[in-house]
């Protein structure tokens, strides 16, 4: 696991955008397309806005969701709402290159299976994503892999559902597909993340984030989150 410490959240977002653009160009050159998965959060939306100013091969970029809250279309709780605002209004990503998790479905279990099948159509069987962006919660969760939730035990599916967390169920990518990805890009900002970032860096397997493979991981953190890393 490589960790780079930057001044603040804005610097983290801009560095992440530059890194993604570079990997997108090399991915398209090597494989003809670039498939990335994006999580929610304030810093990621800053990253995506910065990405709109990068030299990106947008017509060959495909964006899937790492996780999504079960909420109505257009709701501010939905990661998709912010994802579309960032990439469709400001960047030249084709509208059909964002693959929304079907959390409005009546049968959520079937919807999770449907999304897993869509990922196979897009990224092979088993699907291999080029880059997965992850955040880190103060409780050690990442994606919607939540402490104590049965979703942590999902080993035979790439997409699963959680129980209630902060008032909503969620659909999430699981460890198998995360750990097959070519690159994991962690964005960690804010002093409330400092303790968990130290545990992630130490390889603490008792937190959900610690079970994501480290070999292909890059962490971009601000000084507040990396306090223990920089003394």
Secondary structure per residue as TSV (DSSP state, phi and psi in degrees):
chain	resnum	aa	ss	phi	psi
A	1	X	-	360.0	126.7
A	2	X	E	-103.0	136.8
A	3	X	E	-125.0	129.4
A	4	X	E	-114.9	129.6
A	5	X	E	-105.2	126.3
A	6	X	E	-119.7	171.3
A	7	X	S	-64.3	-45.5
A	8	X	S	-156.5	-179.4
A	9	X	H	-62.8	-36.7
A	10	X	H	-63.7	-41.5
A	11	X	H	-65.1	-39.1
A	12	X	H	-61.3	-46.0
A	13	X	H	-61.9	-44.0
A	14	X	H	-68.6	-39.3
A	15	X	H	-65.1	-40.4
A	16	X	H	-63.4	-42.2
A	17	X	H	-61.4	-43.2
A	18	X	H	-63.6	-41.7
A	19	X	H	-65.9	-43.5
A	20	X	H	-62.3	-43.2
A	21	X	H	-60.7	-41.9
A	22	X	H	-63.6	-43.9
A	23	X	H	-69.3	-32.4
A	24	X	H	-65.5	-43.9
A	25	X	H	-63.7	-43.5
A	26	X	H	-70.9	-34.8
A	27	X	H	-65.7	-43.0
A	28	X	H	-65.5	-39.5
A	29	X	H	-63.4	-36.8
A	30	X	H	-84.6	-38.0
A	31	X	H	-127.3	-2.3
A	32	X	S	85.6	-4.6
A	33	X	-	-160.4	167.2
A	34	X	E	-137.8	121.7
A	35	X	E	-115.7	117.9
A	36	X	E	-125.2	151.3
A	37	X	E	-114.3	135.8
A	38	X	E	-123.2	135.3
A	39	X	-	-92.4	174.4
A	40	X	-	-90.5	177.7
A	41	X	S	125.9	158.6
A	42	X	H	-64.1	-48.3
A	43	X	H	-62.9	-41.1
A	44	X	H	-59.7	-36.6
A	45	X	H	-67.3	-35.6
A	46	X	H	-61.1	-42.3
A	47	X	H	-60.2	-45.5
A	48	X	H	-67.4	-36.6
A	49	X	H	-64.5	-40.8
A	50	X	H	-65.4	-34.0
A	51	X	H	-63.4	-29.6
A	52	X	T	-64.1	-18.1
A	53	X	T	-97.8	1.4
A	54	X	S	-89.6	162.1
A	55	X	-	-78.9	91.5
A	56	X	-	-116.1	138.0
A	57	X	-	-79.9	67.8
A	58	X	G	-54.7	-36.0
A	59	X	G	-67.5	-14.8
A	60	X	G	-114.9	13.8
A	61	X	E	-99.9	137.0
A	62	X	E	-127.6	135.1
A	63	X	E	-121.1	122.5
A	64	X	E	-113.5	167.2
A	65	X	E	-97.0	138.1
A	66	X	S	-73.5	-42.9
A	67	X	E	-159.0	165.2
A	68	X	E	-156.1	141.8
A	69	X	E	-79.3	145.2
A	70	X	S	-77.9	101.8
A	71	X	-	-155.0	160.9
A	72	X	-	-63.6	158.9
A	73	X	T	-57.2	136.7
A	74	X	T	81.3	-5.4
A	75	X	-	-67.3	145.6
A	76	X	T	-67.2	-18.0
A	77	X	T	-73.4	-17.3
A	78	X	-	-79.4	128.3
A	79	X	H	-60.7	-34.2
A	80	X	H	-59.8	-37.4
A	81	X	H	-57.2	-47.3
A	82	X	H	-75.0	-33.5
A	83	X	H	-62.3	-45.8
A	84	X	H	-66.7	-40.4
A	85	X	H	-60.0	-38.5
A	86	X	H	-76.8	-42.4
A	87	X	H	-101.1	-23.7
A	88	X	T	-93.8	-31.0
A	89	X	S	-86.9	-28.9
A	90	X	S	-113.6	-20.8
A	91	X	S	-114.3	176.5
A	92	X	-	-104.7	29.7
A	93	X	-	-69.4	129.2
A	94	X	-	-58.7	140.6
A	95	X	G	-59.7	-32.3
A	96	X	G	-86.5	9.6
A	97	X	G	-99.7	7.8
A	98	X	E	-104.9	124.8
A	99	X	E	-109.1	102.3
A	100	X	-	-79.6	135.6
A	101	X	-	-65.9	131.2
A	102	X	-	-81.9	64.4
A	103	X	T	-81.9	-2.1
A	104	X	T	-90.4	-1.8
A	105	X	-	-67.4	149.8
A	106	X	S	-69.3	-37.4
A	107	X	-	-105.5	96.2
A	108	X	H	-70.4	-33.6
A	109	X	H	-62.8	-45.5
A	110	X	H	-64.3	-35.8
A	111	X	H	-65.2	-39.2
A	112	X	H	-63.7	-41.7
A	113	X	H	-62.6	-39.4
A	114	X	H	-62.6	-41.9
A	115	X	H	-68.4	-38.7
A	116	X	H	-60.6	-40.3
A	117	X	H	-66.2	-38.0
A	118	X	H	-63.7	-37.9
A	119	X	H	-65.3	-36.0
A	120	X	H	-64.2	-41.8
A	121	X	H	-62.0	-35.5
A	122	X	H	-83.5	-40.8
A	123	X	H	-125.5	15.6
A	124	X	T	93.7	173.0
A	125	X	T	-127.3	108.1
A	126	X	T	-74.8	152.5
A	127	X	T	-67.8	137.8
A	128	X	-	-121.1	115.2
A	129	X	-	-87.5	145.0
A	130	X	S	-73.5	-38.7
A	131	X	E	-150.1	136.2
A	132	X	E	-121.9	122.4
A	133	X	E	-89.5	132.2
A	134	X	E	-128.6	149.5
A	135	X	-	-108.8	178.4
A	136	X	-	-134.5	120.0
A	137	X	-	-83.2	156.1
A	138	X	T	-60.5	-18.4
A	139	X	T	-95.7	5.8
A	140	X	S	89.2	4.4
A	141	X	-	-80.4	158.4
A	142	X	B	-143.7	157.1
A	143	X	T	50.2	-133.7
A	144	X	T	-118.0	41.5
A	145	X	B	-89.7	99.0
A	146	X	-	-104.7	143.2
A	147	X	T	-54.9	128.3
A	148	X	T	79.5	-3.0
A	149	X	-	-85.2	146.9
A	150	X	G	-64.5	-16.9
A	151	X	G	-60.2	-24.9
A	152	X	G	-64.0	-22.7
A	153	X	G	-94.7	5.6
A	154	X	-	-75.9	101.5
A	155	X	-	-114.0	-7.4
A	156	X	S	-116.6	17.5
A	157	X	-	-147.4	151.5
A	158	X	S	-92.0	-13.5
A	159	X	E	-137.2	133.5
A	160	X	E	-146.8	170.5
A	161	X	E	-110.5	146.3
A	162	X	-	-98.8	172.3
A	163	X	-	-79.9	-169.3
A	164	X	-	-68.2	136.1
A	165	X	B	-145.2	120.0
A	166	X	T	51.9	39.9
A	167	X	T	89.3	-3.8
A	168	X	B	-140.4	146.8
A	169	X	-	-75.8	161.8
A	170	X	E	-137.9	154.5
A	171	X	E	-106.0	137.6
A	172	X	E	-146.5	150.5
A	173	X	E	-68.0	151.8
A	174	X	-	-110.5	175.0
A	175	X	H	-55.9	-41.5
A	176	X	H	-56.0	-47.4
A	177	X	H	-75.1	-34.3
A	178	X	H	-61.0	-43.3
A	179	X	H	-79.1	-8.5
A	180	X	H	-89.3	-11.6
A	181	X	S	-67.6	154.3
A	182	X	S	-74.2	-27.5
A	183	X	-	-150.5	135.3
A	184	X	E	-109.3	123.0
A	185	X	E	-113.2	106.6
A	186	X	E	-89.1	132.0
A	187	X	E	-113.8	119.6
A	188	X	E	-131.8	114.4
A	189	X	-	-134.3	148.0
A	190	X	S	103.1	140.7
A	191	X	G	-63.9	-25.5
A	192	X	G	-68.4	-11.0
A	193	X	G	-96.9	-5.5
A	194	X	H	-58.2	-46.2
A	195	X	H	-63.2	-43.7
A	196	X	H	-71.8	-32.2
A	197	X	H	-64.1	-40.7
A	198	X	H	-60.9	-40.3
A	199	X	H	-70.0	-37.6
A	200	X	H	-62.3	-46.8
A	201	X	H	-61.5	-34.9
A	202	X	T	-78.6	-6.8
A	203	X	T	77.2	35.4
A	204	X	-	-70.3	108.9
A	205	X	T	-81.0	-0.6
A	206	X	T	-85.7	-8.6
A	207	X	S	-107.3	146.9
A	208	X	G	-54.2	-41.3
A	209	X	G	-61.4	-29.3
A	210	X	G	-69.3	-12.5
A	211	X	G	-91.6	-1.9
A	212	X	S	-79.9	132.7
A	213	X	-	-58.2	146.7
A	214	X	S	-99.6	-20.8
A	215	X	T	-60.9	-36.8
A	216	X	T	-103.8	18.9
A	217	X	E	-98.8	139.6
A	218	X	E	-125.8	130.8
A	219	X	E	-111.2	124.5
A	220	X	E	-108.7	118.5
A	221	X	E	-129.6	150.9
A	222	X	E	-87.9	170.5
A	223	X	T	-63.3	-32.9
A	224	X	T	-64.4	-44.9
A	225	X	T	-72.1	-30.1
A	226	X	T	-98.3	24.7
A	227	X	T	-53.5	-42.4
A	228	X	T	-74.0	-20.0
A	229	X	T	-81.2	-28.6
A	230	X	-	-108.1	8.8
A	231	X	-	83.2	360.0
